[in-house]
Amino acid sequence: MPEYYYSNTSVTTELTGNAGTGDTTIVVASASGYPAQFPYVVALDYETDAEELVLVTAAAGTTWTVTRAFGGTSAQAHSAGAVVKHVVNAVDLQDFRAHQDASAGVHGVTGAVVGTSDTQTLSNKTLTSPVITAAQINGADLDGTLQGNPTLDGAPEFTGAPVFVGGEEFTDAAAFEAATGELALQVRVTGDTAARVQFSADGILAWGDGTAAADTVLYRLSDALLGTTSRIRVIRPSVESDALATRVGEDTNSRFILSADGRMLWGTGAAGADTTLYRSDANLLATDDRFVAQVETMPNPTIASGFTANASVGRRTCGVYYVTVLVTNNVSRPASGAGNIDDVLMCTLPSGWRPPAQTSASWSNGITSGEGRVDESGQMVLRTAMPNSTIGIGTNILCSLSWVG
């Protein structure tokens, strides 16, 4: 039913200018006492043969916007000075009688009037803060919206396709005090012997196939951290699609992207990704950019008798080792005509810095040079020198080698 507004204090006024039959704006001498809300009805040329009812739909002071020929009257031409009066009219009286006789569509609602004791089927109803004590709520019978904080007592069953919108709370009989692991909500498909999805009082979401206990879970691991003991698989429509992307604060682009084809991409968050890592072939990782890996340094080796420590350097990155040891020789060590010298232990490399198998090393003291070896135990041994040369006392010996660990 339309809604109109009324006032008991409106003054009888008059037009200050002519109004043609098609004009939708009129100007009156006074708007004193007229309703502040719209619409309301006035008569133009009140109590004359040219009387016309119009619906005032908006006003700016004494300038009114109107809908012409209201309530079955005809649009008329009105001259300046025509009497304008706020009136009750036949439409008002007809609405009252229609409302009195109606059993549906009354009090601003559509549909049938809801009785307090008779049995009725309701549809498209909005219930605000209801308390429902029935044992069953069937989607086909209660097809509406529960708003506010509805309380469902007993053992309600939801069938059909109910939709929950807002801040619903599901608890057991001891509200907000359910034991850890106790179910608060579960969903089954007809014929299931177990829940397909369930929500427990401790916040754990769990899924199953409906025939056995849940086998997939998602839960709060710690502050602002979700955890799962299951796997997560992301299926995307194309290889270029993002499977995972992360941003910080107000970033306009992702700082990290894992795409559906396995590529990993990084950027600053302000522009598109500029660094990639991907599988380029079987058992082969590649990047189109530079790669900088962590470099570790070696502790000092243990220097053997007959030598004095001078300096040592050991570095490794990505499984590649490079080691140099500089010692001062304290014993004269002659070489034969074939270049052989008595095998002599120079030092022992620290644990974690030893080759996986015996590895050759080279050494030099600036005068003569030769070959050595380092075995799995880390012992660095000098074995040969230039034929008929001598490693003199006080000379520095630099021995170096590299290997892939």
Beta strands, then each sheet from edge to edge (+ up, - down):
strand 1: 13-14
strand 2: 25-27
strand 3: 40-44
strand 4: 52-60
strand 5: 63-67
strand 6: 83-86
strand 7: 123-128
strand 8: 131-132
strand 9: 137-138
strand 10: 143-147
strand 11: 151-152
strand 12: 158-159
strand 13: 183-187
strand 14: 197-200
strand 15: 205-207
strand 16: 216-222
strand 17: 225-227
strand 18: 242-246
strand 19: 256-259
strand 20: 264-266
strand 21: 275-281
strand 22: 284-286
strand 23: 296-297
strand 24: 302-303
strand 25: 307-317
strand 26: 320-329
strand 27: 333-334
strand 28: 340-348
strand 29: 359-364
strand 30: 369-374
strand 31: 379-384
strand 32: 390-391
strand 33: 396-404
sheet 1: 1+ 6- 3+ 4- 5+ 2-
sheet 2: 7+ 10+
sheet 3: 8+ 11+
sheet 4: 9+ 12+
sheet 5: 13+ 14- 15+ 16- 17+
sheet 6: 18+ 19- 20+ 21- 22+
sheet 7: 23+ 25- 26+ 33- 29+ 30- 31+ 28- 24+
sheet 8: 27+ 32-
end
